[in-house]
Structure formats: C-alpha cells, structure tokens
Amino acid sequence: MANITQTCTVCSKQFLVIDKEQQFLQEKSLPLPTNCPTCRQTRRLKLRGERALYRAKCSKCDKEIIVSYDPKTVTNQILCKHDYEQYFLENDPIITDPLPDA
C-alpha cells in the first residue's frame, strides 16, 4: 500500500495515513481517519475532563502545598509529603489483627 494524503475535516490541513496505519485499520475493519493527528489528540484530551489544582495548608505543619482536590470539600486531613510519609511510618496501613467473627 502507498501512503495516502488526507485533508482534515476540522482544520483543513493535509496529513498522511502511512502504510502501517492503513494495514492496522484494515485488520481491525476500521475506516481511514478523517481528522489529522493533532485534531484527534485534541479530541481525546477534551474527553478526559479538566483537572483543577488548589492551594492548601498541611494539617500538621501549616506548610503551603498544592493539591488536586478542593480543600473546602475534604473531610480528611491534608498532609504535605513529609508528614504524609511520617504518618505511614508511625501507623501501619496493613491491619495485622484478624477480623472478628460476624
């Protein structure tokens, strides 16, 4: 198969559909792409949803940190990296006692 030149339906730029990509699409019974790689990647990223970052203070040392969840809605304590690691050094996260019989 020879490389095919397509025109993107979104941005009108020309792009190549190379031989290996054509073979892959043919094996999977998929149509040739109508959007350029950049527009396809942009569409995939839009489907992911946005991520917001928030400023917060560590509950133990009051150090300013950045977290990926809204501190106003969190019920657990917010810890900086140092205090978070220290917490797990002092508190074993694996329960060693067997569960009581129900």
N, CA, C and O atoms as a MOPAC input file, in Angstrom:
PM7 MOZYME 1SCF
protein

 N      0.83800 1    -1.18700 1     0.00000 1
 C      0.00000 1     0.00000 1     0.00000 1
 C      0.88200 1     1.24900 1     0.00000 1
 O      1.96500 1     1.26000 1     0.58400 1
 N      0.41400 1     2.26600 1    -0.64400 1
 C      1.12400 1     3.54300 1    -0.67700 1
 C      0.51900 1     4.47800 1     0.37000 1
 O     -0.63900 1     4.33200 1     0.76000 1
 N      1.32500 1     5.43600 1     0.81200 1
 C      0.81700 1     6.42700 1     1.75500 1
 C     -0.31200 1     7.22300 1     1.10400 1
 O     -0.26400 1     7.52800 1    -0.08700 1
 N     -1.32700 1     7.55200 1     1.90300 1
 C     -2.47700 1     8.30700 1     1.39800 1
 C     -2.46900 1     9.68300 1     2.05300 1
 O     -2.26200 1     9.80200 1     3.26100 1
 N     -2.69600 1    10.72400 1     1.24800 1
 C     -2.79400 1    12.08100 1     1.77000 1
 C     -4.27000 1    12.39700 1     1.96200 1
 O     -5.06700 1    12.30700 1     1.02800 1
 N     -4.62400 1    12.77300 1     3.20300 1
 C     -5.99800 1    13.12500 1     3.55400 1
 C     -6.03000 1    14.59900 1     3.95900 1
 O     -4.99900 1    15.17300 1     4.31200 1
 N     -7.20300 1    15.20200 1     3.90600 1
 C     -7.40200 1    16.57000 1     4.38000 1
 C     -8.27700 1    16.49800 1     5.62900 1
 O     -9.34300 1    15.88300 1     5.62100 1
 N     -7.81400 1    17.13100 1     6.69100 1
 C     -8.52600 1    17.11900 1     7.97100 1
 C     -9.85300 1    17.85800 1     7.83600 1
 O     -9.91300 1    18.95200 1     7.27500 1
 N    -10.91200 1    17.24700 1     8.35600 1
 C    -12.23900 1    17.86300 1     8.28000 1
 C    -12.40900 1    18.98700 1     9.29900 1
 O    -13.35200 1    19.77300 1     9.20200 1
 N    -11.50000 1    19.07100 1    10.28100 1
 C    -11.60400 1    20.10400 1    11.30800 1
 C    -10.77100 1    21.33100 1    10.95200 1
 O    -11.28700 1    22.44800 1    10.91700 1
 N     -9.47200 1    21.12100 1    10.68600 1
 C     -8.57100 1    22.25900 1    10.46500 1
 C     -8.15400 1    22.43500 1     9.00600 1
 O     -7.45800 1    23.39600 1     8.68000 1
 N     -8.56400 1    21.53200 1     8.13200 1
 C     -8.28000 1    21.57400 1     6.69100 1
 C     -6.80400 1    21.39000 1     6.34000 1
 O     -6.41000 1    21.67600 1     5.20900 1
 N     -5.99400 1    20.93000 1     7.25600 1
 C     -4.58700 1    20.64100 1     6.96400 1
 C     -4.48700 1    19.25500 1     6.34100 1
 O     -5.30600 1    18.37600 1     6.61000 1
 N     -3.48200 1    19.07600 1     5.51400 1
 C     -3.25900 1    17.76300 1     4.92100 1
 C     -2.36500 1    16.92900 1     5.83300 1
 O     -1.44800 1    17.44300 1     6.47500 1
 N     -2.65400 1    15.62500 1     5.87500 1
 C     -1.84400 1    14.70600 1     6.67500 1
 C     -1.73700 1    13.37400 1     5.95500 1
 O     -2.55200 1    13.05700 1     5.08900 1
 N     -0.73000 1    12.60100 1     6.31700 1
 C     -0.50500 1    11.30300 1     5.69500 1
 C     -1.07800 1    10.17800 1     6.53900 1
 O     -1.00900 1    10.20300 1     7.76800 1
 N     -1.63700 1     9.20400 1     5.86700 1
 C     -2.00300 1     7.94300 1     6.50100 1
 C     -0.98600 1     6.94600 1     5.95700 1
 O     -1.08000 1     6.51400 1     4.80800 1
 N     -0.01700 1     6.58600 1     6.78800 1
 C      1.08700 1     5.75700 1     6.30900 1
 C      0.65600 1     4.30600 1     6.12200 1
 O     -0.40200 1     3.88600 1     6.58900 1
 N      1.48300 1     3.57400 1     5.44700 1
 C      1.20800 1     2.18400 1     5.10600 1
 C      0.86800 1     1.33000 1     6.32200 1
 O     -0.12300 1     0.60000 1     6.30000 1
 N      1.66800 1     1.40800 1     7.37900 1
 C      1.42200 1     0.58700 1     8.57200 1
 C      0.09400 1     0.93500 1     9.23600 1
 O     -0.61000 1     0.05200 1     9.72700 1
 N     -0.24400 1     2.21800 1     9.25000 1
 C     -1.52200 1     2.62700 1     9.82900 1
 C     -2.68600 1     2.08800 1     8.99300 1
 O     -3.69300 1     1.64400 1     9.54400 1
 N     -2.55100 1     2.12800 1     7.69100 1
 C     -3.59500 1     1.58700 1     6.80900 1
 C     -3.78200 1     0.09200 1     7.05300 1
 O     -4.91200 1    -0.39400 1     7.11600 1
 N     -2.67800 1    -0.63400 1     7.18900 1
 C     -2.75100 1    -2.07500 1     7.44600 1
 C     -3.45400 1    -2.35800 1     8.76800 1
 O     -4.31000 1    -3.23900 1     8.84700 1
 N     -3.09000 1    -1.60700 1     9.80500 1
 C     -3.70600 1    -1.78400 1    11.11800 1
 C     -5.21200 1    -1.53400 1    11.04700 1
 O     -6.00400 1    -2.32600 1    11.55800 1
 N     -5.60100 1    -0.42900 1    10.41200 1
 C     -7.01800 1    -0.08400 1    10.30400 1
 C     -7.77600 1    -1.13500 1     9.50000 1
 O     -8.91600 1    -1.46600 1     9.82200 1
 N     -7.14000 1    -1.65700 1     8.45300 1
 C     -7.78500 1    -2.67500 1     7.62700 1
 C     -7.96900 1    -3.97700 1     8.41600 1
 O     -9.00900 1    -4.62600 1     8.30200 1
 N     -6.96600 1    -4.36100 1     9.21600 1
 C     -7.06200 1    -5.56900 1    10.04500 1
 C     -8.21300 1    -5.46700 1    11.05200 1
 O     -8.89100 1    -6.45500 1    11.33300 1
 N     -8.42100 1    -4.27400 1    11.58400 1
 C     -9.46500 1    -4.05300 1    12.59400 1
 C    -10.80400 1    -3.65400 1    11.97300 1
 O    -11.76700 1    -3.38300 1    12.69000 1
 N    -10.86300 1    -3.61800 1    10.65600 1
 C    -12.07400 1    -3.21000 1     9.91600 1
 C    -12.53200 1    -1.80500 1    10.31600 1
 O    -13.71800 1    -1.55800 1    10.53500 1
 N    -11.57100 1    -0.90500 1    10.40400 1
 C    -11.85800 1     0.48900 1    10.75800 1
 C    -11.66800 1     1.37800 1     9.53600 1
 O    -10.85500 1     1.06400 1     8.66600 1
 N    -12.40700 1     2.48700 1     9.45900 1
 C    -12.24900 1     3.40300 1     8.32100 1
 C    -10.97500 1     4.24500 1     8.46800 1
 O    -10.39100 1     4.33700 1     9.54900 1
 N    -10.57000 1     4.84500 1     7.37400 1
 C     -9.42200 1     5.75400 1     7.42300 1
 C     -9.79300 1     6.98700 1     8.24500 1
 O    -10.95300 1     7.39700 1     8.24700 1
 N     -8.83100 1     7.57900 1     8.93700 1
 C     -9.14700 1     8.76200 1     9.74900 1
 C     -9.50900 1     9.96000 1     8.87300 1
 O     -8.97800 1    10.12100 1     7.77400 1
 N    -10.40900 1    10.78700 1     9.36800 1
 C    -10.79200 1    12.00000 1     8.65000 1
 C    -10.20100 1    13.24700 1     9.30400 1
 O    -10.25600 1    14.33700 1     8.73500 1
 N     -9.63500 1    13.08100 1    10.50700 1
 C     -9.00600 1    14.20200 1    11.21100 1
 C     -7.50100 1    13.97200 1    11.30500 1
 O     -7.04500 1    12.83100 1    11.37900 1
 N     -6.74000 1    15.05400 1    11.30100 1
 C     -5.28900 1    14.95400 1    11.41900 1
 C     -4.91000 1    14.48300 1    12.82700 1
 O     -5.73100 1    14.57300 1    13.74000 1
 N     -3.69500 1    13.98600 1    13.02300 1
 C     -3.28000 1    13.50800 1    14.34400 1
 C     -3.43500 1    14.55500 1    15.44900 1
 O     -3.80700 1    14.21100 1    16.57100 1
 N     -3.16000 1    15.81000 1    15.15400 1
 C     -3.28600 1    16.86500 1    16.16200 1
 C     -4.73900 1    17.04000 1    16.59900 1
 O     -5.01800 1    17.15100 1    17.79300 1
 N     -5.65400 1    17.06500 1    15.64900 1
 C     -7.08200 1    17.22400 1    15.97900 1
 C     -7.61100 1    15.98600 1    16.70400 1
 O     -8.46400 1    16.10600 1    17.58300 1
 N     -7.11500 1    14.80100 1    16.34700 1
 C     -7.52700 1    13.57300 1    17.05400 1
 C     -7.06400 1    13.61000 1    18.51000 1
 O     -7.81600 1    13.25600 1    19.41800 1
 N     -5.81600 1    14.04500 1    18.72300 1
 C     -5.29200 1    14.13000 1    20.08900 1
 C     -6.05700 1    15.17900 1    20.89500 1
 O     -6.36000 1    14.95400 1    22.06700 1
 N     -6.36600 1    16.30300 1    20.29100 1
 C     -7.13900 1    17.35700 1    20.96700 1
 C     -8.50800 1    16.83100 1    21.39400 1
 O     -8.96600 1    17.11200 1    22.50200 1
 N     -9.16100 1    16.06400 1    20.51400 1
 C    -10.47000 1    15.49700 1    20.83400 1
 C    -10.36600 1    14.51600 1    22.00500 1
 O    -11.21800 1    14.52000 1    22.89300 1
 N     -9.33000 1    13.68100 1    22.00800 1
 C     -9.14200 1    12.72400 1    23.11300 1
 C     -8.90000 1    13.45000 1    24.43600 1
 O     -9.42500 1    13.04800 1    25.47400 1
 N     -8.11300 1    14.50800 1    24.39700 1
 C     -7.83000 1    15.25700 1    25.62800 1
 C     -9.07400 1    15.95400 1    26.16300 1
 O     -9.23300 1    16.08600 1    27.37700 1
 N     -9.94700 1    16.39600 1    25.28500 1
 C    -11.19200 1    17.03100 1    25.73600 1
 C    -12.09400 1    16.04000 1    26.45600 1
 O    -12.85200 1    16.42600 1    27.34500 1
 N    -12.02100 1    14.76800 1    26.08200 1
 C    -12.84800 1    13.74300 1    26.71400 1
 C    -12.38900 1    13.41700 1    28.13100 1
 O    -13.16600 1    12.89100 1    28.92800 1
 N    -11.13200 1    13.72500 1    28.45100 1
 C    -10.58200 1    13.41500 1    29.76800 1
 C    -11.17200 1    14.26500 1    30.87000 1
 O    -11.24100 1    13.81500 1    32.01400 1
 N    -11.58800 1    15.44500 1    30.57500 1
 C    -12.06600 1    16.35400 1    31.60900 1
 C    -10.91000 1    17.18600 1    32.13800 1
 O     -9.74600 1    16.80300 1    32.02000 1
 N    -11.24100 1    18.30600 1    32.71100 1
 C    -10.20600 1    19.20100 1    33.21300 1
 C     -9.79100 1    18.82100 1    34.61700 1
 O    -10.54500 1    18.19700 1    35.36300 1
 N     -8.60100 1    19.20200 1    34.95200 1
 C     -8.08900 1    18.96600 1    36.29500 1
 C     -7.77900 1    20.33100 1    36.91200 1
 O     -7.11500 1    21.16600 1    36.29800 1
 N     -8.26100 1    20.54100 1    38.11500 1
 C     -8.00900 1    21.79400 1    38.80900 1
 C     -7.03400 1    21.54600 1    39.95500 1
 O     -7.04200 1    20.47800 1    40.56700 1
 N     -6.20500 1    22.53100 1    40.23900 1
 C     -5.27600 1    22.46100 1    41.36500 1
 C     -5.65700 1    23.53000 1    42.37200 1
 O     -6.10300 1    24.61700 1    42.00600 1
 N     -5.47300 1    23.20300 1    43.66400 1
 C     -5.86300 1    24.11200 1    44.74200 1
 C     -4.70100 1    24.30500 1    45.70500 1
 O     -3.88500 1    23.40500 1    45.90600 1
 N     -4.64300 1    25.48100 1    46.29200 1
 C     -3.67200 1    25.74600 1    47.36400 1
 C     -4.30000 1    25.33000 1    48.68400 1
 O     -5.48500 1    25.55600 1    48.92700 1
 N     -3.47800 1    24.71400 1    49.53300 1
 C     -3.95900 1    24.29100 1    50.84800 1
 C     -2.79800 1    24.37000 1    51.82200 1
 O     -1.65800 1    24.61400 1    51.42600 1
 N     -3.09700 1    24.16000 1    53.10600 1
 C     -2.05600 1    24.12500 1    54.13300 1
 C     -2.04900 1    22.75000 1    54.76800 1
 O     -3.09900 1    22.14800 1    54.99500 1
 N     -0.85200 1    22.26000 1    55.05200 1
 C     -0.70100 1    20.97000 1    55.72400 1
 C     -1.35100 1    21.05700 1    57.09800 1
 O     -1.17700 1    22.04500 1    57.81100 1
 N     -2.09600 1    20.02500 1    57.46600 1
 C     -2.78300 1    20.00000 1    58.76000 1
 C     -1.82200 1    19.92500 1    59.94200 1
 O     -2.17700 1    20.33000 1    61.04800 1
 N     -0.62400 1    19.41800 1    59.72700 1
 C      0.34400 1    19.26900 1    60.82500 1
 C      1.29700 1    20.44800 1    60.94500 1
 O      1.47000 1    20.99700 1    62.03300 1
 N      1.92700 1    20.85100 1    59.81900 1
 C      2.99400 1    21.85800 1    59.90500 1
 C      2.63600 1    23.20500 1    59.28900 1
 O      3.46500 1    24.11400 1    59.30400 1
 N      1.43500 1    23.36300 1    58.74900 1
 C      0.96100 1    24.60400 1    58.11000 1
 C      1.75700 1    25.02000 1    56.87200 1
 O      1.71200 1    26.18300 1    56.47100 1
 N      2.47800 1    24.08800 1    56.27200 1
 C      3.23200 1    24.38100 1    55.05600 1
 C      2.24900 1    24.52600 1    53.90000 1
 O      1.29200 1    23.75700 1    53.80200 1
 N      2.48000 1    25.51700 1    53.01300 1
 C      1.63700 1    25.70500 1    51.82600 1
 C      1.92600 1    24.58900 1    50.84300 1
 O      3.08500 1    24.33700 1    50.51500 1
 N      0.87000 1    23.90700 1    50.36100 1
 C      1.01600 1    22.84300 1    49.38200 1
 C     -0.04100 1    23.00100 1    48.29500 1
 O     -0.99700 1    23.76000 1    48.45200 1
 N      0.13700 1    22.29000 1    47.20900 1
 C     -0.83600 1    22.29900 1    46.11400 1
 C     -1.41700 1    20.89600 1    46.01800 1
 O     -0.68200 1    19.91000 1    45.98200 1
 N     -2.73900 1    20.81700 1    45.97600 1
 C     -3.43500 1    19.53400 1    45.93400 1
 C     -4.39100 1    19.51000 1    44.74900 1
 O     -4.73200 1    20.55900 1    44.20300 1
 N     -4.82500 1    18.31000 1    44.34800 1
 C     -5.69100 1    18.17200 1    43.18100 1
 C     -7.16700 1    18.04800 1    43.54800 1
 O     -7.98600 1    17.70500 1    42.69600 1
 N     -7.51400 1    18.32100 1    44.79600 1
 C     -8.90800 1    18.27500 1    45.22300 1
 C     -9.20300 1    19.51800 1    46.04300 1
 O     -8.30400 1    20.11200 1    46.63700 1
 N    -10.45400 1    19.89800 1    46.07000 1
 C    -10.85100 1    21.12900 1    46.74500 1
 C    -10.77200 1    20.94500 1    48.25900 1
 O    -11.51400 1    20.13000 1    48.80800 1
 N     -9.89600 1    21.67800 1    48.94900 1
 C     -9.75000 1    21.51900 1    50.39800 1
 C    -11.01900 1    21.87800 1    51.17500 1
 O    -11.18400 1    21.44300 1    52.31400 1
 N    -11.90900 1    22.65900 1    50.57800 1
 C    -13.14900 1    23.03600 1    51.26100 1
 C    -14.11600 1    21.86000 1    51.37300 1
 O    -14.97200 1    21.84100 1    52.25800 1
 N    -13.98100 1    20.87900 1    50.47700 1
 C    -14.90700 1    19.75400 1    50.47700 1
 C    -14.31400 1    18.48000 1    51.08300 1
 O    -14.99900 1    17.46100 1    51.17000 1
 N    -13.04800 1    18.53000 1    51.50300 1
 C    -12.38000 1    17.34100 1    52.02900 1
 C    -12.63300 1    17.20800 1    53.52800 1
 O    -12.49700 1    18.17200 1    54.28000 1
 N    -12.99900 1    16.00800 1    53.94500 1
 C    -13.23300 1    15.77700 1    55.37300 1
 C    -11.99000 1    15.20500 1    56.05800 1
 O    -11.85200 1    15.31000 1    57.27600 1
 N    -11.09000 1    14.60200 1    55.28500 1
 C     -9.84900 1    14.06400 1    55.85600 1
 C     -8.81800 1    15.17400 1    56.00800 1
 O     -8.96300 1    16.25400 1    55.43600 1
 N     -7.78400 1    14.89600 1    56.77900 1
 C     -6.72500 1    15.88500 1    56.93200 1
 C     -5.86800 1    15.93600 1    55.67200 1
 O     -5.70700 1    14.93300 1    54.97800 1
 N     -5.32600 1    17.10600 1    55.38600 1
 C     -4.45100 1    17.30000 1    54.23900 1
 C     -3.02800 1    17.38800 1    54.77100 1
 O     -2.73300 1    18.20100 1    55.64600 1
 N     -2.14600 1    16.54300 1    54.23600 1
 C     -0.77300 1    16.48900 1    54.71700 1
 C      0.20900 1    16.77400 1    53.58700 1
 O     -0.02800 1    16.40900 1    52.43500 1
 N      1.32000 1    17.43600 1    53.93400 1
 C      2.39300 1    17.61500 1    52.96700 1
 C      3.09900 1    16.26900 1    52.78500 1
 O      2.82200 1    15.32100 1    53.52000 1
 N      3.99100 1    16.18200 1    51.83000 1
 C      4.65800 1    14.91300 1    51.53300 1
 C      5.40100 1    14.37000 1    52.74800 1
 O      5.31300 1    13.18000 1    53.05000 1
 N      6.13100 1    15.23700 1    53.44300 1
 C      6.91400 1    14.80000 1    54.60400 1
 C      6.00300 1    14.23000 1    55.69900 1
 O      6.26100 1    13.14500 1    56.21900 1
 N      4.95400 1    14.95000 1    56.04100 1
 C      4.04800 1    14.48800 1    57.10500 1
 C      3.23900 1    13.26100 1    56.67300 1
 O      2.90800 1    12.41100 1    57.50000 1
 N      2.92700 1    13.17300 1    55.39600 1
 C      2.21700 1    12.00500 1    54.86400 1
 C      3.08700 1    10.75400 1    55.02200 1
 O      2.61400 1     9.71800 1    55.49000 1
 N      4.36000 1    10.85600 1    54.63000 1
 C      5.27400 1     9.71900 1    54.77200 1
 C      5.49400 1     9.38000 1    56.24500 1
 O      5.55300 1     8.20600 1    56.61200 1
 N      5.61500 1    10.40300 1    57.08400 1
 C      5.80700 1    10.18700 1    58.51400 1
 C      4.60400 1     9.47400 1    59.13000 1
 O      4.76400 1     8.62100 1    60.00300 1
 N      3.41100 1     9.82300 1    58.68000 1
 C      2.19700 1     9.18800 1    59.18000 1
 C      2.23500 1     7.68000 1    58.94200 1
 O      1.88500 1     6.90100 1    59.82800 1
 N      2.65900 1     7.27100 1    57.74800 1
 C      2.68000 1     5.85000 1    57.42600 1
 C      3.85900 1     5.11800 1    58.05000 1
 O      3.83400 1     3.89200 1    58.16200 1
 N      4.88800 1     5.84600 1    58.45500 1
 C      5.96100 1     5.21500 1    59.22500 1
 C      5.48000 1     4.89100 1    60.63900 1
 O      5.86400 1     3.87300 1    61.21300 1
 N      4.65100 1     5.75100 1    61.18500 1
 C      4.15400 1     5.58800 1    62.56100 1
 C      2.90800 1     4.69700 1    62.62700 1
 O      2.67000 1     4.05800 1    63.65200 1
 N      2.11300 1     4.64300 1    61.55800 1
 C      0.86400 1     3.88200 1    61.53800 1
 C      0.92400 1     2.84700 1    60.43000 1
 O      0.98900 1     3.19600 1    59.25100 1
 N      0.90100 1     1.58100 1    60.80400 1
 C      0.95100 1     0.50500 1    59.82700 1
 C     -0.35300 1     0.47500 1    59.03100 1
 O     -1.42100 1     0.29700 1    59.61700 1
 N     -0.29000 1     0.64700 1    57.69500 1
 C     -1.52000 1     0.66300 1    56.90400 1
 C     -2.15200 1    -0.71800 1    56.73100 1
 O     -3.30800 1    -0.82000 1    56.32100 1
 N     -1.41400 1    -1.76700 1    57.03600 1
 C     -1.93800 1    -3.12700 1    56.90500 1
 C     -2.39800 1    -3.60500 1    58.27300 1
 O     -1.62600 1    -3.62200 1    59.23100 1
 N     -3.64800 1    -3.99000 1    58.34900 1
 C     -4.21500 1    -4.47500 1    59.60800 1
 C     -3.70400 1    -5.88800 1    59.81700 1
 O     -3.90200 1    -6.75300 1    58.96300 1
 N     -3.04200 1    -6.13500 1    60.95600 1
 C     -2.47800 1    -7.46500 1    61.21300 1
 C     -3.40900 1    -8.30200 1    62.05600 1
 O     -3.27100 1    -9.52600 1    62.07600 1
 N     -4.35900 1    -7.69100 1    62.75900 1
 C     -5.30600 1    -8.45800 1    63.57200 1
 C     -6.37500 1    -9.06600 1    62.66600 1
 O     -6.85400 1    -8.40400 1    61.74500 1
 N     -6.75300 1   -10.32500 1    62.92000 1
 C     -7.83100 1   -10.89600 1    62.10000 1
 C     -9.14900 1   -10.20700 1    62.41200 1
 O     -9.36200 1    -9.70100 1    63.51400 1
 N    -10.02200 1   -10.19800 1    61.42300 1
 C    -11.33600 1    -9.59300 1    61.62200 1
 C    -12.15700 1   -10.44700 1    62.59100 1
 O    -12.06300 1   -11.67400 1    62.55900 1
 N    -12.94900 1    -9.82400 1    63.44000 1
 C    -13.79900 1   -10.60100 1    64.35600 1
 C    -14.86900 1   -11.35300 1    63.59000 1
 O    -15.31800 1   -10.91500 1    62.53000 1
 N    -15.27500 1   -12.49500 1    64.13800 1
 C    -16.32700 1   -13.28700 1    63.51500 1
 C    -17.64800 1   -12.52700 1    63.55400 1
 O    -17.98400 1   -11.89000 1    64.55300 1
 N    -18.37600 1   -12.60300 1    62.47100 1
 C    -19.65100 1   -11.89300 1    62.40100 1
 C    -20.76600 1   -12.71900 1    62.97200 1
 O    -21.91400 1   -12.27600 1    62.99500 1

